[in-house]
Amino acid sequence: MHFFYHLSKPCTNNEAEYEALITGLELAILMEIKEIKIFGDSQLVINQVAGTYKVLNPNLLKYHQYTLHLLEQIPTATLSRVPRGSNSVADAFAKLVKEFACPEEDSIPIEIQGRKALSLIDLEHISKTPLQILSASSTTDEEGDWRRPLIDYLKEGKLPQDKSLSNQIKKRALSYALVNNLLYRRSFDHMWLRCLDQREALKILNEVHSGLCGAHQSGPKMKLKIKRLGYYWPTMIEDCMNTAKHCHQCQVHGVVLHQPPNVLHPTIASWPFKSWGTDIIGPIDPPSARGHHFILAATDFFSKWAEAIPLRNVTSHHVLKFFRDHIVYKFGVPRRIISDYGSTFKSKKNQQFCKTP
């Protein structure tokens, strides 16, 4: 049975975790359940209820006391913490409730309907259907053949009455040649490429992209491969990109990059122990035998020398002591220390320590 609730007022993440646990316990008590297993991905809430962690936040103390009161009414209750990756179903439900939550209404009915999926026969029919994706540009005539004005000029010397258009054809014709009534274009590497119309170009595109020897390339790579085969038409690059966009296999198996391109900034260290990179690894589950959940590490960019210490919890005091004892006292004062600018690294104590001469 799935129950979804949305909170009527804003609260912190830990308070929301307690609210979910309390709601589940209240439902179990109403159903008169005698044995229950509780799974949660909140390390703080599970350990506080189990008695491993102390409740230091006064706002969470009332949640903790009420949760223990509810657990006393259930004879057998077991609490287990699961990693966030194994709790994807609950996270999906939480996101669904967040999207459909309405503060003005107490409940919202949601209807889930079934739909017939596409069969393999439908997918095979789609893959066999030719893709009409050739785009038109200023050099392509949709109603006729883009090669016709050049062929007429090279074969019979015909030119249109428009002077600007006739001058363009004369300049373009210097890169073309007519051999046995077939138009060829000279490429930059002095290779003669056969000019194709839309029907021929579509056939070459489908064969090169997804044919028997197709590599499912896209964009400039596919254009260069077609040119190496000895073919040309004006809208090659646009048509190659559109072919890849409409290819079902390319969309399923292709690598999708969501990160925008940025200029690379290489880190250059001119001498040893000049620049250090530091970060916190964790939380580690299960912890070590001594209860260490985190690892504070620092690496020298020049020599790749690493310094690391295990910690039960990470505070600005631990970071400051690590910089002083493991970096400054051992290797001298560095010129810079690079971090992800977390809360433990940007504290006032650390900034004052860095400014101290």
C-alpha positions as CSV (number, residue, x, y, z in Angstrom):
1,M,0.0,0.0,0.0
2,H,1.4,3.4,-1.0
3,F,0.5,6.6,0.9
4,F,1.7,10.0,-0.2
5,Y,1.6,13.1,1.9
6,H,2.8,16.7,1.4
7,L,3.6,19.1,4.3
8,S,1.5,22.1,4.8
9,K,4.4,24.3,5.8
10,P,8.1,24.5,4.9
11,C,10.6,22.7,7.1
12,T,14.2,21.4,7.0
13,N,15.2,18.1,5.4
14,N,15.8,16.4,8.7
15,E,12.4,17.5,10.0
16,A,10.8,16.2,6.8
17,E,12.5,12.8,7.4
18,Y,11.0,12.7,10.9
19,E,7.6,13.7,9.6
20,A,7.6,10.8,7.1
21,L,8.7,8.4,9.8
22,I,6.0,9.6,12.2
23,T,3.3,9.4,9.5
24,G,4.3,5.8,8.7
25,L,4.2,4.8,12.4
26,E,0.8,6.4,12.9
27,L,-0.6,4.4,10.0
28,A,0.9,1.2,11.3
29,I,-0.6,1.8,14.7
30,L,-4.1,2.5,13.1
31,M,-3.8,-0.8,11.3
32,E,-2.8,-2.6,14.5
33,I,0.5,-3.9,13.0
34,K,2.5,-5.8,15.6
35,E,5.8,-6.2,13.7
36,I,7.3,-3.6,11.4
37,K,10.6,-3.1,9.5
38,I,11.5,0.5,8.8
39,F,13.9,1.4,6.0
40,G,15.3,5.0,5.5
41,D,18.2,6.7,3.7
42,S,18.6,9.4,6.4
43,Q,21.7,8.5,8.4
44,L,20.9,11.1,11.0
45,V,17.3,10.1,11.7
46,I,17.9,6.4,11.8
47,N,20.9,6.7,14.1
48,Q,19.1,9.1,16.4
49,V,16.1,6.9,16.8
50,A,18.4,3.8,17.3
51,G,20.3,5.7,20.0
52,T,23.6,5.8,18.2
53,Y,23.6,9.6,17.7
54,K,22.6,12.2,20.3
55,V,19.9,14.8,19.4
56,L,21.7,18.2,19.7
57,N,19.2,20.2,17.7
58,P,16.4,21.5,19.9
59,N,14.0,21.6,16.9
60,L,14.5,17.8,16.3
61,L,14.2,16.9,20.0
62,K,10.3,17.0,20.0
63,Y,10.3,14.9,16.8
64,H,12.7,12.3,18.5
65,Q,10.6,12.1,21.6
66,Y,7.3,11.6,19.7
67,T,8.9,9.0,17.5
68,L,10.0,7.0,20.6
69,H,6.5,7.3,22.0
70,L,5.0,5.8,18.8
71,L,7.6,3.0,18.7
72,E,6.6,1.9,22.3
73,Q,3.1,1.1,20.9
74,I,4.5,-1.4,18.4
75,P,5.8,-4.6,20.0
76,T,8.5,-5.4,17.4
77,A,10.2,-2.6,15.3
78,T,13.4,-2.9,13.3
79,L,15.2,0.1,11.8
80,S,17.7,-0.2,8.9
81,R,19.5,2.4,6.9
82,V,19.7,1.8,3.1
83,P,22.0,3.8,0.7
84,R,20.3,6.5,-1.3
85,G,20.9,4.6,-4.5
86,S,18.8,1.7,-3.2
87,N,16.0,4.0,-2.2
88,S,15.1,5.2,-5.7
89,V,11.5,4.1,-5.5
90,A,10.8,6.2,-2.5
91,D,12.7,9.2,-4.0
92,A,10.5,8.9,-7.2
93,F,7.3,8.9,-5.1
94,A,8.6,12.0,-3.2
95,K,9.3,13.9,-6.4
96,L,5.8,12.9,-7.7
97,V,4.2,14.3,-4.6
98,K,6.3,17.5,-4.8
99,E,5.1,18.1,-8.4
100,F,1.4,17.5,-7.7
101,A,1.1,19.0,-4.2
102,C,-1.5,21.7,-3.8
103,P,-1.6,23.6,-0.5
104,E,-5.3,24.6,-1.1
105,E,-6.6,21.0,-1.2
106,D,-6.2,18.2,1.3
107,S,-6.1,15.4,-1.2
108,I,-5.6,15.1,-5.0
109,P,-6.8,11.9,-6.8
110,I,-4.3,10.5,-9.3
111,E,-5.3,8.0,-12.0
112,I,-2.7,5.7,-13.5
113,Q,-3.7,4.1,-16.8
114,G,-2.1,1.4,-18.9
115,R,-0.9,1.8,-22.4
116,K,0.2,-0.7,-25.0
117,A,3.9,-0.5,-25.8
118,L,5.3,-0.4,-29.3
119,S,6.0,-3.9,-30.6
120,L,9.1,-5.1,-32.4
121,I,7.1,-5.1,-35.6
122,D,6.4,-1.4,-35.3
123,L,10.0,-0.6,-34.6
124,E,11.1,-2.6,-37.6
125,H,8.6,-0.8,-39.8
126,I,10.0,2.6,-38.6
127,S,13.6,1.5,-39.3
128,K,12.7,0.4,-42.8
129,T,10.9,3.6,-43.7
130,P,13.2,6.1,-45.5
131,L,13.8,9.3,-43.7
132,Q,12.8,12.4,-45.6
133,I,15.1,14.8,-43.8
134,L,17.0,16.7,-46.5
135,S,16.9,20.4,-45.6
136,A,16.7,23.2,-48.1
137,S,19.1,26.2,-48.3
138,S,19.6,29.2,-50.5
139,T,21.6,27.1,-53.0
140,T,19.0,24.3,-53.2
141,D,15.9,24.6,-55.4
142,E,13.0,22.6,-53.8
143,E,11.0,22.2,-57.0
144,G,14.0,21.4,-59.3
145,D,17.5,20.2,-59.3
146,W,20.2,22.5,-57.8
147,R,22.7,21.3,-60.5
148,R,20.5,22.4,-63.5
149,P,21.8,26.1,-63.7
150,L,25.4,24.9,-63.5
151,I,24.9,22.2,-66.1
152,D,23.1,24.6,-68.5
153,Y,26.0,27.1,-68.2
154,L,28.8,24.6,-68.7
155,K,27.0,22.7,-71.5
156,E,25.2,25.4,-73.5
157,G,26.4,28.7,-71.9
158,K,22.9,29.6,-70.7
159,L,22.5,32.2,-67.9
160,P,19.5,33.7,-66.1
161,Q,18.5,37.3,-66.9
162,D,19.3,38.5,-63.4
163,K,22.8,39.9,-63.5
164,S,23.6,39.1,-59.8
165,L,22.5,35.5,-60.2
166,S,24.3,35.1,-63.4
167,N,27.5,36.4,-61.9
168,Q,27.2,34.0,-59.0
169,I,26.8,31.0,-61.4
170,K,29.9,32.1,-63.3
171,K,32.0,32.2,-60.2
172,R,30.7,28.9,-58.9
173,A,31.2,27.2,-62.2
174,L,35.0,27.6,-61.9
175,S,34.9,24.8,-59.3
176,Y,32.7,22.5,-61.4
177,A,33.3,20.3,-64.5
178,L,30.9,18.5,-66.8
179,V,32.0,15.0,-67.8
180,N,29.7,12.7,-69.8
181,N,26.7,14.8,-68.7
182,L,27.6,14.3,-65.0
183,L,28.5,17.3,-62.9
184,Y,31.6,17.1,-60.7
185,R,33.0,19.5,-58.1
186,R,36.7,20.0,-57.3
187,S,37.4,19.7,-53.5
188,F,40.1,21.4,-51.6
189,D,42.4,18.4,-51.9
190,H,41.9,18.5,-55.7
191,M,39.6,15.4,-55.7
192,W,36.7,15.5,-58.1
193,L,33.4,14.8,-56.3
194,R,30.2,13.7,-58.1
195,C,27.3,16.1,-57.5
196,L,24.1,14.4,-56.4
197,D,20.4,15.4,-56.4
198,Q,18.1,15.0,-53.4
199,R,17.0,11.5,-54.2
200,E,20.6,10.2,-54.7
201,A,21.8,12.1,-51.6
202,L,19.1,10.5,-49.4
203,K,20.1,7.1,-50.6
204,I,23.8,7.7,-49.9
205,L,23.0,9.2,-46.5
206,N,21.0,6.2,-45.3
207,E,23.6,3.7,-46.6
208,V,26.6,5.5,-45.1
209,H,24.9,6.2,-41.8
210,S,23.1,2.9,-41.0
211,G,23.7,0.6,-43.9
212,L,25.7,-2.6,-44.0
213,C,29.0,-0.7,-43.3
214,G,27.5,2.2,-41.6
215,A,29.1,3.5,-38.4
216,H,26.2,5.7,-37.2
217,Q,28.4,8.8,-37.4
218,S,26.9,12.3,-37.3
219,G,27.8,15.9,-38.4
220,P,31.3,16.6,-39.8
221,K,32.5,13.1,-39.5
222,M,29.8,11.7,-41.7
223,K,30.3,14.6,-44.2
224,L,34.0,13.8,-44.5
225,K,33.3,10.1,-45.0
226,I,30.9,10.9,-47.8
227,K,33.4,13.2,-49.4
228,R,36.1,10.5,-49.2
229,L,33.6,8.3,-51.1
230,G,33.5,10.9,-53.8
231,Y,30.1,12.6,-53.5
232,Y,28.9,16.2,-52.9
233,W,25.8,18.3,-52.6
234,P,25.4,21.8,-51.0
235,T,23.5,20.9,-47.8
236,M,25.7,17.9,-46.7
237,I,26.4,19.1,-43.1
238,E,22.8,19.9,-42.3
239,D,21.5,16.6,-43.7
240,C,24.1,14.6,-41.9
241,M,23.2,16.2,-38.6
242,N,19.4,15.7,-39.2
243,T,20.0,12.0,-40.1
244,A,21.7,11.4,-36.8
245,K,18.9,13.2,-34.9
246,H,16.2,11.1,-36.5
247,C,18.0,7.8,-36.1
248,H,16.4,5.7,-33.4
249,Q,19.6,3.7,-32.6
250,C,21.7,6.9,-32.3
251,Q,19.2,8.3,-29.7
252,V,19.2,5.1,-27.7
253,H,22.9,4.2,-27.7
254,G,24.5,7.7,-28.2
255,V,26.3,9.6,-25.5
256,V,24.3,12.6,-24.4
257,L,26.4,15.4,-22.8
258,H,24.3,17.8,-20.6
259,Q,27.3,19.8,-19.4
260,P,27.9,23.1,-21.4
261,P,31.3,23.5,-22.9
262,N,33.8,25.5,-20.9
263,V,37.3,26.7,-21.4
264,L,39.8,24.4,-19.7
265,H,42.0,25.9,-16.9
266,P,45.0,23.7,-16.4
267,T,46.6,23.7,-13.0
268,I,50.3,24.4,-13.3
269,A,52.6,24.0,-10.3
270,S,56.1,25.3,-10.8
271,W,57.7,23.8,-7.7
272,P,56.9,21.0,-5.2
273,F,54.3,21.7,-2.4
274,K,53.3,25.0,-4.0
275,S,49.7,24.1,-4.6
276,W,47.5,21.6,-2.8
277,G,44.1,20.2,-3.7
278,T,41.9,19.1,-0.8
279,D,38.6,17.4,-0.4
280,I,36.4,15.3,2.0
281,I,35.6,11.7,1.1
282,G,32.5,10.2,2.6
283,P,30.3,9.4,4.3
284,I,31.7,5.9,4.2
285,D,29.2,3.1,4.9
286,P,29.9,0.9,6.8
287,P,32.4,2.9,8.9
288,S,35.7,1.7,10.2
289,A,36.2,-0.3,13.4
290,R,36.8,3.0,15.2
291,G,33.7,4.7,13.8
292,H,35.4,6.8,11.1
293,H,33.0,7.9,8.5
294,F,35.1,10.4,6.5
295,I,38.6,10.9,5.0
296,L,40.1,14.3,4.8
297,A,42.7,14.2,2.0
298,A,45.1,16.7,0.3
299,T,47.3,16.1,-2.8
300,D,50.3,18.1,-4.0
301,F,49.8,19.0,-7.7
302,F,53.5,18.9,-8.6
303,S,54.7,15.7,-6.9
304,K,51.3,14.0,-6.5
305,W,52.2,13.4,-2.8
306,A,49.0,12.7,-0.8
307,E,48.2,13.3,2.9
308,A,45.0,11.9,4.5
309,I,43.5,11.3,7.9
310,P,40.3,9.5,9.0
311,L,37.6,11.4,10.9
312,R,34.4,10.5,12.7
313,N,32.9,13.9,11.7
314,V,34.4,16.9,9.8
315,T,34.4,20.4,11.3
316,S,36.4,23.5,10.6
317,H,38.6,22.7,13.6
318,H,39.6,19.3,12.1
319,V,40.3,21.0,8.7
320,L,42.4,23.7,10.4
321,K,44.4,21.2,12.4
322,F,45.0,19.0,9.3
323,F,46.3,22.0,7.3
324,R,48.6,23.0,10.2
325,D,50.0,19.6,11.2
326,H,50.1,17.7,7.9
327,I,50.9,20.4,5.4
328,V,52.5,23.5,7.0
329,Y,54.6,21.8,9.6
330,K,55.7,19.1,7.2
331,F,56.2,20.8,3.9
332,G,56.2,24.5,4.6
333,V,53.6,27.2,3.8
334,P,52.0,26.6,0.4
335,R,51.1,29.3,-2.0
336,R,47.5,28.2,-2.5
337,I,45.1,25.4,-1.3
338,I,42.3,24.6,-3.7
339,S,39.0,23.1,-2.4
340,D,35.3,22.9,-3.5
341,Y,34.6,25.8,-1.1
342,G,32.5,23.7,1.3
343,S,31.2,25.1,4.6
344,T,34.1,23.5,6.5
345,F,36.7,25.1,4.2
346,K,35.3,28.6,4.0
347,S,34.8,29.1,7.8
348,K,36.2,32.3,9.5
349,K,38.8,30.3,11.4
350,N,40.3,28.9,8.2
351,Q,40.2,32.3,6.4
352,Q,42.0,33.9,9.4
353,F,44.5,31.0,9.4
354,C,45.3,31.6,5.7
355,K,45.7,35.4,6.3
356,T,48.1,34.9,9.3
357,P,51.7,35.8,8.2
